[in-house]
Amino acid sequence: MRIRTTEPTPSLPTKPRQVDDRTRTVRTPRHIAVPHVPTNVIRSNLESGIPMCHTHPRPHPTEGIQVTRQNLHSRKQASIAILATTATVWTLSMTAAAAAPAAGFVEYPDPLHAPCEGIYHASSGRIYIEEIVDPGPNGNVGSLGVLDPATGAIDRYPLPVPGTTAGGAAFGPDGNLWFTYFGTSSGVAFLDPDTKEYRTFPTSDPTATPTDIWPGPDNAMYFPESIAQKLGRIDLATHQISEIPIPGGGLNVPTTIIMPGAGKKMMFSAALANRIVEYDTATGEFTQHDVPTPGAVPQGLTLGPDGAIWFSETLGAKIGRIDPVSGEITEYPIATPEVPIPSMGPLVLGSDGNLWSANGGFTGGSTIGRFNTTTHRIDYFDLPRPVSGPCDIDSAAAAAGKLVIGQTTGGAVAIAEIDDLNAIK
């Protein structure tokens, strides 16, 4: 395995600006035994337990999709076009190369299903997988898989809504696995880990296209609606959905990822508008931070060990930092001679205080990045599969010391201990 490094010089900072139970279905799992190579290290660590955790989706709207807020037909076309992207991902996954040994990683194959997220469930020791493609008898497109790391077996539960696939997923404080769905309709739903029963809650707009979900500070789950250009909220006590219009219009579309911010804030990326947006759940105020590099396409974001917002720039090939006091943005280049186009996606804070990233999720990349927020040094670790398309990293598992990575085009879930990777260098 190669480790690549660079120590960049930051760019000049800039400042921000202010901007003032529906259905119940029980699914019988389809049980498929998948070959794997378990190790004593991974097995013992899984048995030790990790807090319930989350990851993010996330195919986002591709170039050429026209979002017309007044025209329902155009918006439905856009929503279905996003769903159609999954067919391409599935085709790529069928031709993905086989894994080669890579120090620090163990893999669990999930071929032909384009696994995007792996979410660790501490109480059961299982890993829940968001499978973008798994056509079922009811006309659904995706499914949720449940992986037993001890055996490599995957039980699959087809999504309950016909013509849809899952967006982001996260365990809520109620213990359920919440996820978004979109395609021929839109909404949020949860899977009960004990009963394997689904419940769905549609959004008011069937073309809303929610792409991610995460617990807020107020006993609710928050989710961005990419086509509807709203921030959704579902109350965990009443299961009532409220939707807040996002100011700005035009390309100010929430894309892919939402995460908790400082205090009572939530934050999400608006990649097409080239900005990071914060929402204060206590005051209802939005704050927008424009990224200095034009066309950077900010995607992953997380709070760093210093309390600042750190975010990835998928096309800008940089990591950005938003100062928690001044709001100033500083950018750090992350391209190296060996990885000239990182295509950095989701970004999470690890137990070691470093930022870990999935790179090349939808561009055929196959590296995991480690960024030191003090020295601004970037290291890249090769995944076992070439053209693996690492789609997401479980943020809660990373905080507890484990990287759980969905490899969309590689057709596998990879796991690594952060301490093991750090010991390699």
C-alpha positions as CSV (number, residue, x, y, z in Angstrom):
1,M,0.0,0.0,0.0
2,R,1.3,3.5,-0.8
3,I,0.9,6.5,1.4
4,R,1.1,9.8,-0.2
5,T,1.6,13.2,1.5
6,T,1.6,16.9,0.8
7,E,1.8,19.9,3.1
8,P,0.0,22.8,1.3
9,T,-0.2,26.5,1.8
10,P,-3.6,27.9,2.7
11,S,-5.4,30.4,0.6
12,L,-6.7,33.8,1.7
13,P,-9.9,33.8,3.9
14,T,-13.2,35.2,3.0
15,K,-16.2,36.2,5.1
16,P,-19.8,34.8,5.2
17,R,-23.1,36.5,4.6
18,Q,-26.3,36.3,6.6
19,V,-29.7,35.3,5.0
20,D,-32.3,36.6,6.9
21,D,-47.9,7.0,10.0
22,R,-48.6,6.3,6.8
23,T,-48.0,2.7,5.8
24,R,-46.8,-0.3,7.9
25,T,-45.2,-3.2,6.1
26,V,-43.3,-6.2,7.4
27,R,-40.7,-7.6,5.0
28,T,-39.4,-11.1,4.9
29,P,-35.7,-11.0,4.4
30,R,-33.9,-12.5,1.4
31,H,-30.9,-14.3,3.0
32,I,-27.8,-14.5,0.8
33,A,-24.5,-16.0,2.0
34,V,-21.6,-13.9,0.7
35,P,-18.0,-15.2,0.8
36,H,-15.6,-13.2,3.0
37,V,-12.4,-13.4,4.8
38,P,-13.0,-12.5,8.5
39,T,-10.1,-11.7,10.8
40,N,-9.8,-12.1,14.5
41,V,-8.9,-8.4,14.8
42,I,-12.1,-7.2,13.1
43,R,-14.3,-9.7,14.8
44,S,-13.0,-8.8,18.3
45,N,-13.4,-5.1,17.6
46,L,-16.9,-5.5,16.4
47,E,-17.8,-7.5,19.4
48,S,-16.4,-4.8,21.7
49,G,-19.3,-2.5,20.5
50,I,-19.5,0.9,18.9
51,P,-22.2,3.6,19.4
52,M,-25.1,3.6,17.0
53,C,-24.0,5.4,13.9
54,H,-24.7,7.1,10.6
55,T,-23.4,7.6,7.1
56,H,-24.6,9.8,4.1
57,P,-25.9,9.0,0.5
58,R,-25.4,10.1,-2.1
59,P,-25.8,10.5,-5.6
60,H,-26.6,14.1,-6.3
61,P,-28.3,15.8,-9.2
62,T,-26.1,15.5,-12.3
63,E,-25.3,18.3,-14.7
64,G,-28.0,19.0,-17.2
65,I,-31.0,18.5,-14.8
66,Q,-33.2,21.5,-14.9
67,V,-35.0,22.3,-11.7
68,T,-38.2,24.2,-12.4
69,R,-40.0,25.0,-9.2
70,Q,-43.3,26.0,-10.9
71,N,-43.5,23.0,-13.2
72,L,-44.4,19.8,-11.5
73,H,-43.7,17.7,-14.6
74,S,-40.2,19.1,-15.0
75,R,-39.5,18.5,-11.3
76,K,-40.7,14.9,-11.5
77,Q,-38.4,14.4,-14.6
78,A,-35.5,15.7,-12.5
79,S,-36.3,13.5,-9.6
80,I,-36.5,10.4,-11.8
81,A,-33.3,11.4,-13.6
82,I,-31.5,11.3,-10.3
83,L,-32.9,7.9,-9.8
84,A,-31.8,6.8,-13.2
85,T,-28.2,7.5,-12.2
86,T,-28.3,4.4,-10.1
87,A,-28.7,2.3,-13.2
88,T,-25.3,3.5,-14.3
89,V,-23.8,2.8,-10.9
90,W,-25.2,-0.7,-11.0
91,T,-23.7,-1.4,-14.4
92,L,-20.3,-0.3,-13.2
93,S,-20.6,-2.5,-10.1
94,M,-21.1,-5.5,-12.3
95,T,-17.7,-5.0,-14.0
96,A,-15.8,-3.9,-10.9
97,A,-12.3,-5.5,-10.5
98,A,-11.6,-8.0,-7.8
99,A,-10.0,-7.0,-4.5
100,A,-6.3,-7.2,-3.9
101,P,-4.8,-7.4,-0.4
102,A,-4.4,-4.0,1.2
103,A,-2.9,-3.5,4.7
104,G,-5.4,-2.4,7.3
105,F,-8.6,-3.3,5.4
106,V,-11.0,-6.2,5.5
107,E,-13.8,-6.5,3.0
108,Y,-17.3,-8.0,2.8
109,P,-18.4,-8.4,-0.8
110,D,-21.9,-7.2,-1.8
111,P,-21.7,-7.5,-5.6
112,L,-24.3,-6.0,-8.0
113,H,-26.1,-3.9,-5.4
114,A,-24.0,-0.7,-5.4
115,P,-23.6,-0.4,-1.6
116,C,-23.2,3.2,-0.7
117,E,-23.3,3.3,3.1
118,G,-22.4,0.9,5.9
119,I,-23.9,1.8,9.2
120,Y,-22.8,0.1,12.4
121,H,-25.4,-1.0,14.9
122,A,-23.7,-1.5,18.2
123,S,-26.3,-3.5,20.1
124,S,-26.6,-6.2,17.4
125,G,-23.0,-6.1,16.0
126,R,-24.5,-5.9,12.5
127,I,-23.8,-3.5,9.7
128,Y,-26.8,-2.0,7.9
129,I,-26.1,-1.3,4.2
130,E,-27.8,1.2,1.9
131,E,-28.0,-0.7,-1.4
132,I,-28.7,1.6,-4.2
133,V,-29.8,-1.1,-6.6
134,D,-31.7,-4.3,-5.6
135,P,-35.0,-4.5,-7.7
136,G,-37.7,-6.2,-5.7
137,P,-41.1,-7.7,-6.5
138,N,-43.0,-4.5,-5.6
139,G,-41.2,-2.4,-8.2
140,N,-38.8,-0.8,-5.7
141,V,-35.2,0.0,-6.9
142,G,-33.1,-0.3,-3.7
143,S,-33.0,-2.2,-0.5
144,L,-31.5,-2.1,3.0
145,G,-29.1,-5.0,3.7
146,V,-28.1,-6.3,7.1
147,L,-24.6,-7.8,7.2
148,D,-23.4,-10.2,9.8
149,P,-19.6,-9.6,10.0
150,A,-19.1,-13.0,11.7
151,T,-20.4,-15.0,8.7
152,G,-20.5,-12.5,5.8
153,A,-24.2,-13.3,5.3
154,I,-26.5,-10.4,4.1
155,D,-30.2,-10.3,4.7
156,R,-32.0,-7.9,2.4
157,Y,-35.2,-5.9,3.0
158,P,-36.6,-4.4,-0.2
159,L,-37.7,-0.8,0.3
160,P,-41.5,-0.5,0.9
161,V,-42.3,2.2,-1.7
162,P,-42.4,1.1,-5.3
163,G,-40.1,2.9,-7.8
164,T,-37.7,4.3,-5.2
165,T,-34.2,3.9,-3.8
166,A,-32.7,5.1,-0.5
167,G,-30.8,8.3,0.0
168,G,-28.9,8.8,3.3
169,A,-29.5,6.8,6.4
170,A,-28.8,7.3,10.2
171,F,-29.9,5.8,13.4
172,G,-32.2,8.1,15.4
173,P,-32.4,8.6,19.1
174,D,-35.5,6.4,19.0
175,G,-33.3,3.4,18.0
176,N,-34.7,3.1,14.5
177,L,-32.7,3.3,11.3
178,W,-34.1,6.3,9.4
179,F,-33.5,6.9,5.7
180,T,-34.8,9.1,2.9
181,Y,-36.2,7.7,-0.3
182,F,-36.8,9.2,-3.8
183,G,-37.7,8.3,-7.3
184,T,-41.4,8.0,-8.4
185,S,-42.2,9.5,-4.9
186,S,-40.3,11.1,-2.0
187,G,-40.3,10.8,1.8
188,V,-38.6,9.5,4.9
189,A,-39.0,6.1,6.5
190,F,-37.5,4.0,9.2
191,L,-36.7,0.3,9.7
192,D,-37.1,-1.2,13.2
193,P,-33.9,-3.1,13.8
194,D,-35.8,-5.6,16.0
195,T,-38.9,-6.4,14.0
196,K,-37.5,-5.4,10.6
197,E,-40.7,-3.5,10.0
198,Y,-40.8,-0.4,7.8
199,R,-42.9,2.8,8.3
200,T,-43.0,5.5,5.7
201,F,-43.8,9.2,5.8
202,P,-44.2,10.9,2.4
203,T,-43.2,14.5,1.9
204,S,-45.9,17.0,0.7
205,D,-44.2,17.1,-2.7
206,P,-43.6,13.7,-4.4
207,T,-40.7,15.2,-6.3
208,A,-39.0,16.7,-3.3
209,T,-36.0,14.2,-3.5
210,P,-34.6,14.1,0.0
211,T,-31.0,13.0,-0.1
212,D,-29.7,12.6,3.4
213,I,-31.0,12.5,7.1
214,W,-29.5,13.1,10.5
215,P,-30.7,13.6,14.1
216,G,-31.1,17.2,15.2
217,P,-30.8,18.6,18.8
218,D,-34.6,18.8,19.3
219,N,-35.8,15.1,19.1
220,A,-36.3,15.3,15.3
221,M,-34.6,14.1,12.2
222,Y,-33.6,16.7,9.6
223,F,-33.3,16.1,5.8
224,P,-32.5,18.3,2.8
225,E,-34.9,18.2,-0.1
226,S,-32.8,18.8,-3.3
227,I,-35.6,19.4,-5.8
228,A,-38.1,21.1,-3.5
229,Q,-35.3,23.4,-2.1
230,K,-36.5,22.9,1.4
231,L,-35.1,21.7,4.7
232,G,-37.4,18.9,6.1
233,R,-37.9,18.0,9.7
234,I,-39.9,15.0,11.2
235,D,-40.8,15.1,14.9
236,L,-39.9,11.8,16.5
237,A,-42.7,12.1,19.0
238,T,-45.6,12.9,16.6
239,H,-44.0,11.9,13.2
240,Q,-45.3,15.1,11.8
241,I,-43.2,16.6,8.9
242,S,-42.5,20.3,8.5
243,E,-40.6,21.8,5.6
244,I,-38.7,25.1,5.7
245,P,-38.0,26.9,2.4
246,I,-34.3,27.5,1.9
247,P,-33.7,31.2,0.9
248,G,-31.7,32.1,-2.2
249,G,-33.6,30.2,-4.9
250,G,-31.9,29.3,-8.2
251,L,-29.0,26.9,-7.6
252,N,-29.2,27.2,-3.8
253,V,-30.1,23.5,-3.8
254,P,-29.2,21.4,-0.7
255,T,-27.2,18.4,-2.1
256,T,-26.3,15.1,-0.6
257,I,-25.1,15.6,3.0
258,I,-26.5,17.1,6.2
259,M,-24.7,17.0,9.6
260,P,-25.0,18.5,13.1
261,G,-23.3,21.9,13.5
262,A,-22.3,23.9,16.5
263,G,-24.8,24.3,19.3
264,K,-28.4,23.8,18.0
265,K,-27.4,24.2,14.3
266,M,-27.6,21.8,11.4
267,M,-25.5,22.3,8.3
268,F,-25.6,21.1,4.8
269,S,-23.8,21.5,1.5
270,A,-25.3,23.4,-1.5
271,A,-22.9,22.2,-4.1
272,L,-24.5,23.8,-7.1
273,A,-24.5,27.2,-5.5
274,N,-20.9,26.6,-4.2
275,R,-21.7,27.2,-0.6
276,I,-22.1,25.7,2.9
277,V,-25.4,26.6,4.7
278,E,-26.1,26.5,8.4
279,Y,-29.6,26.4,9.9
280,D,-30.2,27.4,13.6
281,T,-33.0,25.1,14.9
282,A,-33.6,27.5,17.8
283,T,-34.0,30.8,15.8
284,G,-34.9,29.6,12.3
285,E,-32.0,31.6,10.8
286,F,-30.0,30.5,7.8
287,T,-26.3,31.5,7.4
288,Q,-24.7,31.0,4.0
289,H,-20.9,30.6,3.5
290,D,-19.8,31.1,-0.1
291,V,-16.7,29.0,-1.1
292,P,-13.9,31.1,-2.5
293,T,-12.9,28.7,-5.3
294,P,-15.4,28.9,-8.2
295,G,-17.1,25.7,-9.1
296,A,-15.5,23.9,-6.1
297,V,-18.6,21.7,-5.5
298,P,-18.5,21.4,-1.7
299,Q,-19.9,18.1,-0.5
300,G,-18.7,16.5,2.7
301,L,-18.7,18.5,5.9
302,T,-18.1,17.9,9.6
303,L,-17.2,19.8,12.8
304,G,-13.4,19.5,13.4
305,P,-11.6,19.1,16.7
306,D,-11.2,22.9,16.8
307,G,-15.0,23.5,16.6
308,A,-14.7,24.8,13.0
309,I,-16.6,23.6,10.1
310,W,-14.4,21.6,7.7
311,F,-15.6,20.6,4.2
312,S,-14.4,18.9,1.1
313,E,-14.3,20.4,-2.4
314,T,-15.0,17.6,-4.8
315,L,-13.9,19.6,-8.0
316,G,-11.8,22.2,-6.2
317,A,-9.4,19.6,-4.9
318,K,-9.2,21.4,-1.5
319,I,-10.4,21.1,2.0
320,G,-12.0,24.2,3.4
321,R,-12.3,25.5,7.0
322,I,-14.9,28.0,8.2
323,D,-13.8,29.8,11.4
324,P,-16.4,29.4,14.1
325,V,-16.0,33.0,15.3
326,S,-15.3,35.1,12.2
327,G,-16.9,32.9,9.5
328,E,-13.7,33.3,7.4
329,I,-12.9,30.5,5.0
330,T,-9.4,29.1,4.5
331,E,-8.7,26.5,1.9
332,Y,-6.0,23.8,1.8
333,P,-5.0,22.0,-1.5
334,I,-5.1,18.2,-1.3
335,A,-3.9,17.1,-4.7
336,T,-0.6,15.1,-4.8
337,P,1.4,13.8,-7.8
338,E,0.0,10.3,-7.2
339,V,-3.5,11.5,-6.6
340,P,-3.9,14.6,-8.8
341,I,-7.7,14.5,-8.8
342,P,-8.8,13.3,-5.4
343,S,-12.6,13.9,-6.0
344,M,-13.1,14.1,-2.3
345,G,-16.6,13.4,-1.0
346,P,-17.8,12.6,2.5
347,L,-15.7,13.9,5.3
348,V,-15.8,12.6,9.0
349,L,-14.0,13.3,12.2
350,G,-12.0,10.3,13.4
351,S,-11.3,9.2,17.0
352,D,-7.7,10.3,16.4
353,G,-8.7,13.9,15.8
354,N,-7.9,13.7,12.0
355,L,-10.4,14.1,9.2
356,W,-11.1,11.0,7.1
357,S,-12.5,11.2,3.6
358,A,-14.0,8.9,0.9
359,N,-12.5,9.9,-2.4
360,G,-13.9,9.2,-5.9
361,G,-17.3,7.9,-5.0
362,F,-18.8,8.4,-8.4
363,T,-15.6,8.9,-10.4
364,G,-14.1,5.5,-10.0
365,G,-11.6,6.5,-7.2
366,S,-10.3,4.1,-4.7
367,T,-8.6,6.0,-1.8
368,I,-9.3,7.0,1.7
369,G,-7.8,10.3,2.9
370,R,-6.5,11.3,6.2
371,F,-6.1,15.1,6.9
372,N,-4.4,16.6,9.9
373,T,-6.2,19.8,10.9
374,T,-3.0,21.2,12.6
375,T,-0.3,20.4,10.1
376,H,-2.6,20.4,7.1
377,R,-0.9,17.3,5.8
378,I,-2.9,14.9,3.6
379,D,-2.2,11.1,3.4
380,Y,-4.0,8.7,1.0
381,F,-4.5,5.0,1.6
382,D,-5.4,2.7,-1.3
383,L,-8.5,0.5,-0.9
384,P,-8.2,-3.1,-1.9
385,R,-10.3,-2.7,-5.1
386,P,-9.4,-0.5,-8.0
387,V,-12.2,1.7,-9.2
388,S,-14.0,0.9,-6.0
389,G,-16.0,4.2,-5.8
390,P,-16.0,4.7,-2.0
391,C,-19.3,6.4,-1.5
392,D,-19.5,7.1,2.2
393,I,-17.9,6.7,5.7
394,D,-19.9,6.0,8.8
395,S,-19.3,9.2,10.9
396,A,-20.3,7.8,14.3
397,A,-18.2,4.7,13.8
398,A,-15.2,6.9,12.8
399,A,-15.6,8.9,16.0
400,A,-15.4,5.5,17.9
401,G,-12.3,4.4,16.0
402,K,-13.6,2.4,13.1
403,L,-13.9,3.2,9.4
404,V,-16.9,1.6,7.7
405,I,-16.9,2.3,4.0
406,G,-19.4,1.6,1.3
407,Q,-17.8,1.0,-2.2
408,T,-20.5,1.6,-4.8
409,T,-18.7,0.5,-8.0
410,G,-16.6,-2.0,-6.1
411,G,-19.5,-3.9,-4.8
412,A,-18.2,-4.3,-1.2
413,V,-18.1,-2.9,2.3
414,A,-14.6,-2.2,3.7
415,I,-13.7,-1.9,7.3
416,A,-10.5,-0.6,8.9
417,E,-9.4,0.3,12.4
418,I,-8.1,3.9,12.6
419,D,-5.3,2.9,14.9
420,D,-4.2,0.2,12.4
421,L,-4.0,2.6,9.5
422,N,-2.1,5.2,11.6
423,A,0.3,2.5,12.6
424,I,1.2,1.8,9.0
425,K,2.9,5.1,8.6
